[in-house]
Amino acid sequence: MRGRWWAGLMSAILMATTLTPPVVSALGGVSSTVAPPGARAMWVWGQEAADEVIAWANAQNVTEIFVYASSTVATDGSLPRLQELSSRAAPAGIKLRALGGEPGWATDHASAMAWQKAMVATGVFSGIHLDVEPYMSSGWMSDQEATKAGYLGMLDKMRGSLPVETDVPFWYGQFKVGGKNLADEVLKRVSAVTVMSYRDTATGPNSMFAVSQDWLKRGATAGKRVRLGAEIDPIADCGYCSFAEEGARRMTGVLAQVDTAARTSPAYAGVAVHRYGSWRVLRP
């Protein structure tokens, strides 16, 4: 995921802040169902063989896969692999989401919509999963208000034949756009979010659960699914943001603790692991 380092940039704020537990009653029409313990999703950015991807997903209780595909999918030779993924995923009850995004899509809506059109045309995806990080674009520094508004406009245009969900940093709730809370405005436009809650502890200060509580509460109020993200790739400037050093056994234990803690929120939709290629080779 491009720009993963940004997920840790504001960690100092949350390390010094004690957040209150999420409210779980009278939240106004929560439509999502709390994920069962162990429910997982994963990002697939590479071109790994379909049979290996689905076999791994089955073994790890992965029920949703975010599969990267280019807008040139119809001509670049990748469509047969996607079709095989779909044919293997469906009998296993695994949903495939089209994964894509560039920071510039916040203002370059034509490119975003061309990609979405190409994804729908494949006929293999049950949804759109965006990784658009507008804060990585030059516009975030030069004209942040226009960039945030453009990002929301892009989400508006994306809503169509396939449900749309998006990756989000944990700190969007600290920003406003047009006088409204940015996190709330994102939730109005998507069916689900995956929080880049990249930490190597489950609970306590500056943990996966702690940095995600704002989204869990807002998601519960909005009736939208909120998935928490776990990072495996090393992040040079944030040693506590990844499980690269801890290994698979430690990560499994931490994510089980996340399940227990986060299930207190009706919005909780499980954990997504970034990414398949690294997960397969993560040390025990």
Secondary structure, 3 states (H helix, E strand, C coil): CCCHHHHHCCHHHHHCCCCCCCCCCCCCCCCCCCCCCCCEEEEECCCCCHHHHHHHHHHCCEEEEEEECCCCCCCCCCHHHHHHHHHHHHHHCCEEEEEECCHHHHCCHHHHHHHHHHHHHHCCCCEEEECCCHHHCCHHHHCHHHHHHHHHHHHHHHCCCCCEEEEECCCHHHCEECCEEHHHHHHHHCCEEEECCCCCCCCCCCCHHHHHHHHHHHHHHHCCEEEEEEECCCCCCCHHHCCCCCCHHHHHHHHHHHHHHHCCCCCEEEEEEECHHHHCCCCC
